[in-house]
Amino acid sequence: MLNLVREHRRFFLGFALAGLALRLFFFFYFPEITDDSRVYADVASNWLQHGIYGQTQSGHPELPIVPIDARLPGYPAFLAVIFWLFGPGNFKAVMLSQILIDLGTCLLVADLTRRMVSERAARIAFVLAALCPFLANYAAAELTETLEIFFTALALDCAVAALARMPDRRARKFWLGTGAAIAACILLRPDGGILLAAVAVYLAALAWKHRQRLESIRGTLATGGVVALAVVAFISLAPLVPWTIRNLHTLHHFQPLAPRYANDADELVPRGFNRWVKTWMVDYVSVQEIYWNVSGSNIDPQKLPSRAFENAAQRDATLAVIADYNDGQDMTSDLDARFAAIAAERVRAHPVRYYVILPALRVADMWLRPRTELLPPDPRWWEFDDDPVQSAVAVGFGLLNLAYIAFALAALLSGARGIRWAGLLIVFLLLRSAFLGTLENPEPRYTLECYPAIFVLGAAWLSRFARRELA
């Protein structure tokens, strides 16, 4: 990759500066500090200053900091390092660091594309990544996405570098790098393990494809695949051992990752409510207007889509439990059980819709809607009467997102011609999309980890039409 950068230094420097300018635009005009950001910062500060991995508990002077396992330690560790270097609570330093990391992601994407396609495609991929406003937007937000995308790109790049060297032993150091990058993904977010599953499935398929050689030739691609799988799995999961031991010792329960709903041990998880939501939820609008309101805010029944009811009796039962919830704005076990009963009735009536159609629609919404959730446009961007300018911005972002996906789909529909080890990217995209279909909250940010693969595929297709020498 260094030779490619040296050969086209003006090209890479120019687009790197353009990418930096784009990210600084979001940094100055649309920095984002969310409730999750404050939780991460609080945990990082307590860890750094008091040596306790926990959250501040106001109103309890006898126990001001409560140890938690609701958040994995990857992002708090990153924040703790930034706070140690630049001062406690320095969110600007966090965002500027993430901007530099995100530019590093662009180089990793280019290197991955160089290995899988060509040097010409690598330059196109660098442009696609550097000028991607979706990545730039999240680089200016104190959230896990920027680091997660970086380590996803690094894991894929190391895996492809290893595949190119198999069955040579020199591939092992790249498999070690793959495992370490996946470990970082998992320590940032539990769903980082999907990347491990994708590598495992691909290597298992590789070993099966070359199984005939196992009996006669030692050290072939098949045996190399088996060894590689073992190495990657061990390195990826090893960091979870001390985390699990800490949870057993400090919190007295077995938790190798983090709770599905990032809840404390004594906190009620509204599983009945969540299942009821899954019987009708298909879009991000309902996440903001309904799902995130529980607990603590009113549910506006006028915001429910017509598909939330099967009949008049079910509508009355649903509105009644919502009214009771709104009285106290607190989800109790009794209210949750009532939501669960309504959900069970709806699932029994339409199991295919619940298990197949709605998950597919939620995944489609995560992939296709305008990625403006951190920006001013209203989630109901199609209602132009409210704010036509912001709706136009949302339409523009939506069209750009569709373009990225269309380029990638075009590469796949053409048989991934000229893309080496394309199966690895395909398996990752399929597994992650299938996992996202199991969630009740379709948030577009959950597909951003797939964008390194989207850039590679899109660049592969665009390189067929680009001039042989890019400026």
VOPAGU-2260 file (C-alpha; in pm, 1 decimal, decimal comma):
REM VOPAGU-2260
SITE   aa  ch    i         X         Y         Z
SITE  MET   A    0       0,0       0,0       0,0
SITE  LEU   A    1     287,7     236,4      75,5
SITE  ASN   A    2     415,8     200,3    -279,5
SITE  LEU   A    3      71,9     286,0    -415,7
SITE  VAL   A    4      49,5     596,2    -196,0
SITE  ARG   A    5     398,2     708,7    -296,5
SITE  GLU   A    6     322,7     657,2    -663,6
SITE  HIS   A    7       0,2     858,1    -642,9
SITE  ARG   A    8      88,3    1088,4    -354,4
SITE  ARG   A    9     -99,0    1387,7    -494,8
SITE  PHE   A   10    -413,0    1183,1    -545,4
SITE  PHE   A   11    -414,1    1040,8    -192,3
SITE  LEU   A   12    -310,6    1367,5     -30,6
SITE  GLY   A   13    -579,6    1562,3    -214,2
SITE  PHE   A   14    -862,8    1330,1    -124,3
SITE  ALA   A   15    -730,8    1281,1     229,7
SITE  LEU   A   16    -748,9    1658,9     277,0
SITE  ALA   A   17   -1098,1    1660,6     126,9
SITE  GLY   A   18   -1198,8    1382,6     365,2
SITE  LEU   A   19   -1047,4    1572,5     656,7
SITE  ALA   A   20   -1237,9    1887,8     557,7
SITE  LEU   A   21   -1563,3    1690,9     540,9
SITE  ARG   A   22   -1509,2    1544,1     887,2
SITE  LEU   A   23   -1413,6    1881,0    1033,4
SITE  PHE   A   24   -1735,7    2021,8     888,3
SITE  PHE   A   25   -1935,1    1774,7    1096,2
SITE  PHE   A   26   -1704,9    1837,7    1393,7
SITE  PHE   A   27   -1769,8    2212,3    1393,1
SITE  TYR   A   28   -2134,8    2218,0    1287,6
SITE  PHE   A   29   -2287,2    1885,6    1396,5
SITE  PRO   A   30   -2094,3    1739,7    1692,7
SITE  GLU   A   31   -2304,2    1481,1    1871,1
SITE  ILE   A   32   -2305,2    1392,0    2240,2
SITE  THR   A   33   -2584,9    1144,0    2314,1
SITE  ASP   A   34   -2709,1     981,3    2634,6
SITE  ASP   A   35   -2497,3     678,2    2543,9
SITE  SER   A   36   -2198,3     909,9    2505,7
SITE  ARG   A   37   -2242,2    1038,7    2860,4
SITE  VAL   A   38   -2270,1     685,9    2995,9
SITE  TYR   A   39   -1946,2     584,1    2823,1
SITE  ALA   A   40   -1772,1     900,9    2942,7
SITE  ASP   A   41   -1890,6     847,5    3300,4
SITE  VAL   A   42   -1763,6     487,2    3302,6
SITE  ALA   A   43   -1430,9     595,1    3150,3
SITE  SER   A   44   -1384,7     875,2    3404,3
SITE  ASN   A   45   -1464,1     650,7    3700,5
SITE  TRP   A   46   -1229,9     384,2    3566,9
SITE  LEU   A   47    -951,3     637,1    3514,1
SITE  GLN   A   48    -989,7     837,9    3834,1
SITE  HIS   A   49   -1114,3     578,9    4085,0
SITE  GLY   A   50   -1013,2     245,6    3934,7
SITE  ILE   A   51   -1377,9     134,6    3930,4
SITE  TYR   A   52   -1545,3      22,8    3610,0
SITE  GLY   A   53   -1887,3     162,5    3692,8
SITE  GLN   A   54   -2142,6     440,0    3671,8
SITE  THR   A   55   -2192,4     732,8    3905,2
SITE  GLN   A   56   -2499,2     688,2    4122,6
SITE  SER   A   57   -2644,3    1019,5    4233,7
SITE  GLY   A   58   -2817,2    1041,4    4570,9
SITE  HIS   A   59   -2627,7     746,6    4721,0
SITE  PRO   A   60   -2325,3     888,8    4908,8
SITE  GLU   A   61   -2255,1     548,0    5063,9
SITE  LEU   A   62   -2205,8     395,4    4716,2
SITE  PRO   A   63   -2140,2     679,2    4468,6
SITE  ILE   A   64   -2005,1     449,8    4194,4
SITE  VAL   A   65   -2177,3     122,9    4104,5
SITE  PRO   A   66   -1978,7    -143,6    3912,2
SITE  ILE   A   67   -2152,5    -244,5    3589,4
SITE  ASP   A   68   -2122,4    -490,7    3304,0
SITE  ALA   A   69   -2382,7    -326,0    3078,6
SITE  ARG   A   70   -2110,9    -181,6    2852,8
SITE  LEU   A   71   -1813,0    -369,0    2720,2
SITE  PRO   A   72   -1476,7    -212,1    2810,0
SITE  GLY   A   73   -1345,0    -131,9    2460,6
SITE  TYR   A   74   -1486,2     217,0    2410,6
SITE  PRO   A   75   -1450,8     326,9    2775,3
SITE  ALA   A   76   -1084,5     221,9    2755,0
SITE  PHE   A   77   -1040,9     439,7    2445,6
SITE  LEU   A   78   -1208,7     733,5    2620,6
SITE  ALA   A   79    -998,9     680,8    2932,4
SITE  VAL   A   80    -679,5     709,1    2726,3
SITE  ILE   A   81    -803,6    1030,1    2560,1
SITE  PHE   A   82    -912,1    1177,9    2894,0
SITE  TRP   A   83    -574,9    1086,0    3047,3
SITE  LEU   A   84    -388,5    1255,7    2763,8
SITE  PHE   A   85    -607,2    1562,1    2710,9
SITE  GLY   A   86    -809,9    1604,6    3027,9
SITE  PRO   A   87   -1128,6    1456,7    3177,2
SITE  GLY   A   88   -1442,3    1494,3    2968,6
SITE  ASN   A   89   -1256,4    1635,2    2668,0
SITE  PHE   A   90   -1509,5    1536,8    2402,3
SITE  LYS   A   91   -1342,7    1752,0    2137,9
SITE  ALA   A   92   -1021,7    1551,1    2171,9
SITE  VAL   A   93   -1226,3    1231,1    2141,1
SITE  MET   A   94   -1388,9    1347,7    1817,4
SITE  LEU   A   95   -1063,7    1474,5    1666,0
SITE  SER   A   96    -899,3    1140,6    1748,1
SITE  GLN   A   97   -1188,6     960,2    1584,2
SITE  ILE   A   98   -1150,7    1175,9    1274,3
SITE  LEU   A   99    -789,9    1062,9    1239,5
SITE  ILE   A  100    -891,5     702,1    1298,6
SITE  ASP   A  101   -1163,5     732,9    1036,5
SITE  LEU   A  102    -911,0     859,2     782,0
SITE  GLY   A  103    -705,9     552,4     871,1
SITE  THR   A  104   -1012,9     344,9     788,3
SITE  CYS   A  105   -1008,2     495,8     439,2
SITE  LEU   A  106    -651,1     374,0     389,2
SITE  LEU   A  107    -741,3      28,4     518,9
SITE  VAL   A  108   -1034,1      13,0     277,3
SITE  ALA   A  109    -801,9     109,6      -7,5
SITE  ASP   A  110    -551,2    -157,3      93,7
SITE  LEU   A  111    -826,2    -419,0     121,6
SITE  THR   A  112    -949,5    -325,1    -226,3
SITE  ARG   A  113    -595,3    -339,8    -364,7
SITE  ARG   A  114    -558,8    -695,5    -239,8
SITE  MET   A  115    -901,9    -806,7    -358,8
SITE  VAL   A  116    -937,6    -620,0    -688,2
SITE  SER   A  117    -666,3    -389,1    -823,7
SITE  GLU   A  118    -469,8     -72,8    -754,7
SITE  ARG   A  119    -706,4     128,4    -972,1
SITE  ALA   A  120   -1002,7       5,6    -770,3
SITE  ALA   A  121    -810,0      82,6    -450,4
SITE  ARG   A  122    -792,1     450,0    -543,4
SITE  ILE   A  123   -1164,0     456,7    -616,9
SITE  ALA   A  124   -1237,4     288,3    -284,0
SITE  PHE   A  125   -1029,0     550,1    -106,3
SITE  VAL   A  126   -1238,6     824,3    -265,1
SITE  LEU   A  127   -1564,9     649,0    -176,8
SITE  ALA   A  128   -1458,2     614,0     186,5
SITE  ALA   A  129   -1292,8     953,4     227,5
SITE  LEU   A  130   -1591,9    1142,5      88,0
SITE  CYS   A  131   -1856,4     930,8     260,5
SITE  PRO   A  132   -2062,7    1167,7     478,4
SITE  PHE   A  133   -2206,7     879,9     680,6
SITE  LEU   A  134   -1868,1     780,4     820,0
SITE  ALA   A  135   -1770,0    1146,3     858,7
SITE  ASN   A  136   -2087,5    1219,8    1053,5
SITE  TYR   A  137   -2021,1     946,2    1310,1
SITE  ALA   A  138   -1655,5    1046,3    1345,1
SITE  ALA   A  139   -1791,0    1364,5    1507,5
SITE  ALA   A  140   -2008,5    1168,6    1750,7
SITE  GLU   A  141   -1889,9    1016,3    2075,3
SITE  LEU   A  142   -2012,9     669,2    1987,5
SITE  THR   A  143   -1853,5     332,8    1909,9
SITE  GLU   A  144   -1920,3     331,6    1534,7
SITE  THR   A  145   -1594,4     491,3    1413,3
SITE  LEU   A  146   -1372,5     250,4    1603,3
SITE  GLU   A  147   -1593,6     -46,3    1516,7
SITE  ILE   A  148   -1572,4      33,2    1143,8
SITE  PHE   A  149   -1194,4      82,0    1167,0
SITE  PHE   A  150   -1134,9    -257,4    1328,5
SITE  THR   A  151   -1379,6    -425,0    1090,3
SITE  ALA   A  152   -1179,5    -292,9     795,8
SITE  LEU   A  153    -854,5    -397,2     965,5
SITE  ALA   A  154    -984,0    -750,1    1031,5
SITE  LEU   A  155   -1098,2    -793,3     672,4
SITE  ASP   A  156    -768,3    -655,0     538,6
SITE  CYS   A  157    -563,5    -891,3     755,9
SITE  ALA   A  158    -784,3   -1186,2     662,9
SITE  VAL   A  159    -745,9   -1121,7     291,5
SITE  ALA   A  160    -369,3   -1072,2     331,9
SITE  ALA   A  161    -356,6   -1409,8     508,2
SITE  LEU   A  162    -568,6   -1580,3     242,5
SITE  ALA   A  163    -329,2   -1451,5     -24,5
SITE  ARG   A  164     -37,6   -1624,1     152,3
SITE  MET   A  165    -200,2   -1956,8     240,3
SITE  PRO   A  166     -78,5   -2222,7     290,6
SITE  ASP   A  167     255,5   -2048,3     355,4
SITE  ARG   A  168     337,5   -2005,6     724,2
SITE  ARG   A  169     378,8   -1633,7     665,1
SITE  ALA   A  170      -0,3   -1617,2     667,8
SITE  ARG   A  171      -8,0   -1684,4    1041,5
SITE  LYS   A  172      92,6   -1333,2    1146,9
SITE  PHE   A  173    -197,0   -1196,9     942,2
SITE  TRP   A  174    -435,8   -1444,1    1103,9
SITE  LEU   A  175    -308,9   -1320,4    1439,0
SITE  GLY   A  176    -385,2    -966,2    1322,6
SITE  THR   A  177    -731,6   -1075,9    1210,6
SITE  GLY   A  178    -802,8   -1224,2    1551,2
SITE  ALA   A  179    -674,9    -916,7    1734,6
SITE  ALA   A  180    -888,5    -683,7    1521,0
SITE  ILE   A  181   -1199,1    -898,1    1574,8
SITE  ALA   A  182   -1125,0    -900,2    1948,7
SITE  ALA   A  183   -1128,6    -520,5    1939,3
SITE  CYS   A  184   -1461,4    -528,8    1753,5
SITE  ILE   A  185   -1611,7    -755,6    2018,8
SITE  LEU   A  186   -1478,7    -544,4    2306,8
SITE  LEU   A  187   -1642,9    -240,8    2148,6
SITE  ARG   A  188   -1981,2    -400,9    2077,8
SITE  PRO   A  189   -2111,4    -755,8    2132,9
SITE  ASP   A  190   -2225,1    -779,7    1769,7
SITE  GLY   A  191   -1861,1    -752,5    1665,8
SITE  GLY   A  192   -1864,6   -1129,7    1702,0
SITE  ILE   A  193   -2055,2   -1150,3    1373,7
SITE  LEU   A  194   -1727,1   -1082,2    1196,2
SITE  LEU   A  195   -1572,0   -1380,7    1372,8
SITE  ALA   A  196   -1866,3   -1592,5    1257,6
SITE  ALA   A  197   -1818,9   -1470,1     899,8
SITE  VAL   A  198   -1448,0   -1557,7     898,5
SITE  ALA   A  199   -1525,7   -1894,5    1057,3
SITE  VAL   A  200   -1792,8   -1979,1     799,4
SITE  TYR   A  201   -1568,1   -1875,7     511,3
SITE  LEU   A  202   -1267,4   -2072,7     639,3
SITE  ALA   A  203   -1486,1   -2375,4     709,4
SITE  ALA   A  204   -1618,7   -2358,8     354,0
SITE  LEU   A  205   -1261,7   -2328,3     228,5
SITE  ALA   A  206   -1154,3   -2634,4     424,7
SITE  TRP   A  207   -1454,2   -2831,2     299,0
SITE  LYS   A  208   -1381,1   -2731,4     -59,8
SITE  HIS   A  209   -1026,6   -2864,4     -32,9
SITE  ARG   A  210   -1104,0   -3160,5     194,8
SITE  GLN   A  211    -979,1   -3412,1     -63,7
SITE  ARG   A  212    -623,5   -3290,2     -12,9
SITE  LEU   A  213    -623,9   -3345,9     362,6
SITE  GLU   A  214    -540,2   -3712,7     327,1
SITE  SER   A  215    -240,4   -3670,1     100,3
SITE  ILE   A  216     -82,3   -3328,6     138,2
SITE  ARG   A  217      -3,5   -3179,0     475,3
SITE  GLY   A  218      -8,6   -2802,0     496,3
SITE  THR   A  219    -248,1   -2745,3     206,3
SITE  LEU   A  220    -513,1   -2477,1     186,9
SITE  ALA   A  221    -754,6   -2705,7     370,8
SITE  THR   A  222    -536,3   -2775,7     672,4
SITE  GLY   A  223    -426,0   -2412,8     669,5
SITE  GLY   A  224    -790,0   -2309,9     688,4
SITE  VAL   A  225    -852,5   -2530,0     992,1
SITE  VAL   A  226    -545,6   -2394,5    1172,5
SITE  ALA   A  227    -633,3   -2039,1    1076,8
SITE  LEU   A  228    -984,7   -2080,3    1214,1
SITE  ALA   A  229    -849,4   -2205,1    1545,2
SITE  VAL   A  230    -599,2   -1919,0    1569,3
SITE  VAL   A  231    -853,3   -1649,2    1483,6
SITE  ALA   A  232   -1113,6   -1788,0    1724,6
SITE  PHE   A  233    -865,0   -1815,3    2011,5
SITE  ILE   A  234    -721,9   -1464,7    1967,6
SITE  SER   A  235   -1067,0   -1311,2    1916,0
SITE  LEU   A  236   -1219,6   -1459,3    2229,7
SITE  ALA   A  237    -920,4   -1455,0    2465,5
SITE  PRO   A  238    -975,3   -1094,5    2586,2
SITE  LEU   A  239   -1323,5   -1191,3    2704,0
SITE  VAL   A  240   -1174,7   -1424,0    2965,9
SITE  PRO   A  241   -1053,0   -1149,2    3205,5
SITE  TRP   A  242   -1376,5    -956,2    3145,5
SITE  THR   A  243   -1581,7   -1264,6    3237,1
SITE  ILE   A  244   -1369,0   -1328,8    3546,6
SITE  ARG   A  245   -1412,3    -966,5    3653,1
SITE  ASN   A  246   -1789,5    -994,8    3620,0
SITE  LEU   A  247   -1792,9   -1316,4    3823,3
SITE  HIS   A  248   -1572,0   -1167,8    4092,8
SITE  THR   A  249   -1728,6    -820,7    4113,0
SITE  LEU   A  250   -2091,2    -872,4    4009,9
SITE  HIS   A  251   -2125,1   -1242,5    4101,2
SITE  HIS   A  252   -2277,9   -1361,5    3776,8
SITE  PHE   A  253   -2157,8   -1511,1    3449,3
SITE  GLN   A  254   -2151,5   -1250,4    3173,4
SITE  PRO   A  255   -1889,7   -1301,1    2897,7
SITE  LEU   A  256   -2021,2   -1013,3    2682,4
SITE  ALA   A  257   -2281,3    -756,8    2788,3
SITE  PRO   A  258   -2656,3    -786,0    2848,8
SITE  ARG   A  259   -2866,9    -782,0    2531,5
SITE  TYR   A  260   -3042,7    -462,3    2641,5
SITE  ALA   A  261   -2746,9    -302,2    2825,0
SITE  ASN   A  262   -2942,8    -331,3    3149,3
SITE  ASP   A  263   -2828,2    -358,4    3508,1
SITE  ALA   A  264   -2882,1    -685,0    3694,3
SITE  ASP   A  265   -3174,7    -547,6    3898,9
SITE  GLU   A  266   -3332,0    -353,9    3612,7
SITE  LEU   A  267   -3656,8    -471,4    3453,4
SITE  VAL   A  268   -3617,1    -563,9    3088,1
SITE  PRO   A  269   -3954,8    -506,1    2914,8
SITE  ARG   A  270   -3940,6    -820,4    2704,7
SITE  GLY   A  271   -4317,3    -826,7    2655,3
SITE  PHE   A  272   -4318,1    -468,8    2531,5
SITE  ASN   A  273   -4021,2    -541,0    2304,8
SITE  ARG   A  274   -4195,2    -844,4    2157,0
SITE  TRP   A  275   -4509,9    -642,0    2099,7
SITE  VAL   A  276   -4300,3    -378,9    1919,5
SITE  LYS   A  277   -4153,0    -650,6    1696,0
SITE  THR   A  278   -4503,0    -747,7    1581,2
SITE  TRP   A  279   -4538,6    -420,5    1387,0
SITE  MET   A  280   -4211,1    -223,3    1387,1
SITE  VAL   A  281   -4048,4    -175,7    1046,7
SITE  ASP   A  282   -3893,4     173,1    1044,4
SITE  TYR   A  283   -3664,6     404,4    1238,3
SITE  VAL   A  284   -3941,4     661,6    1283,6
SITE  SER   A  285   -4119,5     432,4    1527,4
SITE  VAL   A  286   -3793,5     375,3    1714,5
SITE  GLN   A  287   -3773,6     745,9    1791,1
SITE  GLU   A  288   -4143,1     805,6    1846,6
SITE  ILE   A  289   -4237,7     490,0    2040,1
SITE  TYR   A  290   -3954,9     253,9    2133,7
SITE  TRP   A  291   -3715,9     502,7    2293,9
SITE  ASN   A  292   -3994,8     656,4    2503,8
SITE  VAL   A  293   -4016,1     350,6    2730,8
SITE  SER   A  294   -3958,6     405,8    3014,2
SITE  GLY   A  295   -3979,1     772,4    3111,3
SITE  SER   A  296   -4191,8     936,0    2839,8
SITE  ASN   A  297   -4543,2     910,3    2705,0
SITE  ILE   A  298   -4638,1     680,5    2419,5
SITE  ASP   A  299   -4847,5     872,6    2170,2
SITE  PRO   A  300   -5103,6     621,4    2035,1
SITE  GLN   A  301   -5160,6     848,5    1736,2
SITE  LYS   A  302   -4807,1     762,4    1622,7
SITE  LEU   A  303   -4885,6     391,6    1598,1
SITE  PRO   A  304   -4925,0     262,6    1241,3
SITE  SER   A  305   -5244,1      82,3    1143,9
SITE  ARG   A  306   -5054,8    -249,9    1128,6
SITE  ALA   A  307   -5019,4    -236,7    1510,6
SITE  PHE   A  308   -5379,4    -363,7    1543,2
SITE  GLU   A  309   -5555,6    -668,0    1400,7
SITE  ASN   A  310   -5909,2    -575,4    1499,4
SITE  ALA   A  311   -6117,6    -343,0    1716,7
SITE  ALA   A  312   -6083,2    -559,3    2026,6
SITE  GLN   A  313   -5705,1    -569,5    1996,0
SITE  ARG   A  314   -5695,8    -195,6    1934,6
SITE  ASP   A  315   -5894,9    -134,6    2254,7
SITE  ALA   A  316   -5667,6    -364,3    2456,4
SITE  THR   A  317   -5355,3    -194,5    2317,0
SITE  LEU   A  318   -5481,0     157,8    2380,9
SITE  ALA   A  319   -5583,7      57,8    2732,5
SITE  VAL   A  320   -5239,6     -70,7    2829,4
SITE  ILE   A  321   -5075,2     235,0    2669,6
SITE  ALA   A  322   -5304,4     463,2    2868,9
SITE  ASP   A  323   -5212,6     281,8    3190,9
SITE  TYR   A  324   -4844,5     311,8    3106,4
SITE  ASN   A  325   -4879,3     683,8    3031,7
SITE  ASP   A  326   -5030,4     743,5    3376,2
SITE  GLY   A  327   -4697,8     671,1    3544,9
SITE  GLN   A  328   -4456,3     659,1    3248,9
SITE  ASP   A  329   -4295,0     354,4    3408,6
SITE  MET   A  330   -4292,2       4,8    3261,2
SITE  THR   A  331   -4392,9    -232,6    3539,3
SITE  SER   A  332   -4393,8    -612,0    3523,6
SITE  ASP   A  333   -4775,7    -609,0    3509,5
SITE  LEU   A  334   -4784,8    -370,3    3213,6
SITE  ASP   A  335   -4509,4    -568,8    3043,0
SITE  ALA   A  336   -4712,8    -889,0    3084,6
SITE  ARG   A  337   -5013,3    -721,8    2921,0
SITE  PHE   A  338   -4800,1    -616,2    2623,3
SITE  ALA   A  339   -4665,8    -973,3    2607,5
SITE  ALA   A  340   -5019,2   -1114,8    2591,7
SITE  ILE   A  341   -5109,7    -887,0    2300,0
SITE  ALA   A  342   -4782,2    -980,8    2127,0
SITE  ALA   A  343   -4847,9   -1353,4    2171,1
SITE  GLU   A  344   -5191,1   -1317,4    2014,2
SITE  ARG   A  345   -5048,3   -1130,8    1715,8
SITE  VAL   A  346   -4764,9   -1381,0    1663,9
SITE  ARG   A  347   -5005,3   -1676,2    1672,8
SITE  ALA   A  348   -5226,5   -1506,5    1414,7
SITE  HIS   A  349   -4943,7   -1419,4    1172,3
SITE  PRO   A  350   -4623,0   -1618,4    1239,6
SITE  VAL   A  351   -4481,9   -1569,0     887,9
SITE  ARG   A  352   -4523,1   -1195,0     916,2
SITE  TYR   A  353   -4351,3   -1189,6    1257,3
SITE  TYR   A  354   -4061,6   -1424,0    1177,6
SITE  VAL   A  355   -3998,2   -1343,8     808,8
SITE  ILE   A  356   -4171,0   -1039,0     660,5
SITE  LEU   A  357   -4121,6    -783,7     938,8
SITE  PRO   A  358   -3753,2    -874,4     999,3
SITE  ALA   A  359   -3688,0    -836,9     625,2
SITE  LEU   A  360   -3858,1    -497,4     623,5
SITE  ARG   A  361   -3658,4    -380,4     925,1
SITE  VAL   A  362   -3333,3    -483,1     758,0
SITE  ALA   A  363   -3437,5    -303,3     439,4
SITE  ASP   A  364   -3511,2      11,1     640,8
SITE  MET   A  365   -3169,3      -2,1     808,6
SITE  TRP   A  366   -2998,1     -32,0     472,2
SITE  LEU   A  367   -3203,9     208,6     262,7
SITE  ARG   A  368   -3332,5     500,6     467,7
SITE  PRO   A  369   -3145,1     837,8     460,5
SITE  ARG   A  370   -2865,4     831,7     715,7
SITE  THR   A  371   -2953,9    1158,8     884,0
SITE  GLU   A  372   -3031,9    1032,2    1234,3
SITE  LEU   A  373   -2757,7    1255,2    1383,6
SITE  LEU   A  374   -2853,7    1556,3    1169,3
SITE  PRO   A  375   -3138,3    1812,3    1183,6
SITE  PRO   A  376   -3375,5    1649,2     927,8
SITE  ASP   A  377   -3683,9    1505,3    1095,7
SITE  PRO   A  378   -3714,1    1124,8    1082,0
SITE  ARG   A  379   -4038,3    1185,5     891,8
SITE  TRP   A  380   -3830,5    1337,0     612,9
SITE  TRP   A  381   -4095,5    1269,4     348,0
SITE  GLU   A  382   -4333,2    1526,0     504,2
SITE  PHE   A  383   -4201,6    1819,6     305,0
SITE  ASP   A  384   -4458,7    2063,3     447,0
SITE  ASP   A  385   -4278,0    2068,9     783,4
SITE  ASP   A  386   -3931,1    2168,3     661,0
SITE  PRO   A  387   -3872,9    2136,9     286,5
SITE  VAL   A  388   -3502,8    2229,2     307,3
SITE  GLN   A  389   -3421,1    1960,2     562,0
SITE  SER   A  390   -3637,7    1711,1     376,3
SITE  ALA   A  391   -3438,4    1787,6      61,1
SITE  VAL   A  392   -3116,5    1722,9     254,6
SITE  ALA   A  393   -3257,7    1388,9     367,7
SITE  VAL   A  394   -3351,6    1298,5      11,1
SITE  GLY   A  395   -2997,8    1382,1     -99,6
SITE  PHE   A  396   -2847,1    1162,2     170,8
SITE  GLY   A  397   -3090,8     887,1      78,7
SITE  LEU   A  398   -2994,6     899,2    -287,9
SITE  LEU   A  399   -2625,0     892,2    -199,9
SITE  ASN   A  400   -2680,1     592,1      24,3
SITE  LEU   A  401   -2870,5     419,2    -255,2
SITE  ALA   A  402   -2582,0     491,1    -492,9
SITE  TYR   A  403   -2329,3     322,4    -263,1
SITE  ILE   A  404   -2552,9      18,1    -228,1
SITE  ALA   A  405   -2634,9       9,9    -599,8
SITE  PHE   A  406   -2265,3       5,5    -692,5
SITE  ALA   A  407   -2204,8    -285,2    -453,3
SITE  LEU   A  408   -2509,2    -476,6    -579,0
SITE  ALA   A  409   -2398,2    -425,1    -937,8
SITE  ALA   A  410   -2066,2    -591,3    -852,6
SITE  LEU   A  411   -2244,1    -886,1    -691,1
SITE  LEU   A  412   -2501,1    -925,6    -967,8
SITE  SER   A  413   -2221,9    -943,8   -1220,3
SITE  GLY   A  414   -2087,3   -1245,0   -1034,8
SITE  ALA   A  415   -1824,6   -1051,3    -836,2
SITE  ARG   A  416   -1605,8   -1081,1   -1144,2
SITE  GLY   A  417   -1245,8    -986,6   -1070,0
SITE  ILE   A  418   -1293,6    -978,8    -690,5
SITE  ARG   A  419   -1074,0   -1230,6    -509,2
SITE  TRP   A  420   -1216,7   -1387,6    -193,1
SITE  ALA   A  421   -1545,9   -1205,9    -250,8
SITE  GLY   A  422   -1717,4   -1485,0     -58,7
SITE  LEU   A  423   -1576,4   -1347,3     266,3
SITE  LEU   A  424   -1748,0   -1012,8     212,0
SITE  ILE   A  425   -2072,2   -1178,3     100,7
SITE  VAL   A  426   -2084,9   -1404,2     406,8
SITE  PHE   A  427   -2022,1   -1106,5     635,7
SITE  LEU   A  428   -2295,1    -896,2     473,4
SITE  LEU   A  429   -2546,6   -1181,5     487,3
SITE  LEU   A  430   -2474,0   -1279,0     846,9
SITE  ARG   A  431   -2485,6    -923,1     973,9
SITE  SER   A  432   -2808,6    -848,5     788,4
SITE  ALA   A  433   -2965,3   -1169,1     923,2
SITE  PHE   A  434   -2864,5   -1072,3    1277,2
SITE  LEU   A  435   -3005,6    -721,8    1239,3
SITE  GLY   A  436   -3338,9    -873,5    1139,8
SITE  THR   A  437   -3369,2   -1014,6    1491,8
SITE  LEU   A  438   -3364,1    -667,4    1648,1
SITE  GLU   A  439   -3680,1    -476,0    1723,6
SITE  ASN   A  440   -3516,1    -134,4    1677,0
SITE  PRO   A  441   -3409,3     -75,3    1314,8
SITE  GLU   A  442   -3139,6     190,5    1355,5
SITE  PRO   A  443   -2948,4     273,3    1034,3
SITE  ARG   A  444   -2615,1     296,4    1218,2
SITE  TYR   A  445   -2613,8     -80,4    1267,2
SITE  THR   A  446   -2530,0    -133,4     899,1
SITE  LEU   A  447   -2235,1     107,7     896,2
SITE  GLU   A  448   -1996,7    -173,2     994,5
SITE  CYS   A  449   -2074,8    -324,0     654,5
SITE  TYR   A  450   -1953,2     -19,8     464,7
SITE  PRO   A  451   -1590,0    -132,0     424,0
SITE  ALA   A  452   -1731,4    -426,0     223,7
SITE  ILE   A  453   -1966,9    -191,0      36,4
SITE  PHE   A  454   -1674,0      33,5     -59,8
SITE  VAL   A  455   -1472,1    -261,3    -191,0
SITE  LEU   A  456   -1757,8    -398,7    -400,1
SITE  GLY   A  457   -1859,0     -55,8    -527,6
SITE  ALA   A  458   -1502,9      30,8    -625,0
SITE  ALA   A  459   -1465,4    -302,3    -803,1
SITE  TRP   A  460   -1766,4    -224,3   -1020,4
SITE  LEU   A  461   -1676,5     141,4   -1082,4
SITE  SER   A  462   -1318,2      53,8   -1176,3
SITE  ARG   A  463   -1446,3    -116,3   -1489,8
SITE  PHE   A  464   -1554,5     221,0   -1624,6
SITE  ALA   A  465   -1282,3     444,9   -1482,7
SITE  ARG   A  466    -994,1     570,8   -1688,0
SITE  ARG   A  467    -681,9     361,0   -1662,1
SITE  GLU   A  468    -491,4     647,5   -1504,0
SITE  LEU   A  469    -671,4     847,0   -1238,0
SITE  ALA   A  470    -547,8    1192,6   -1166,7
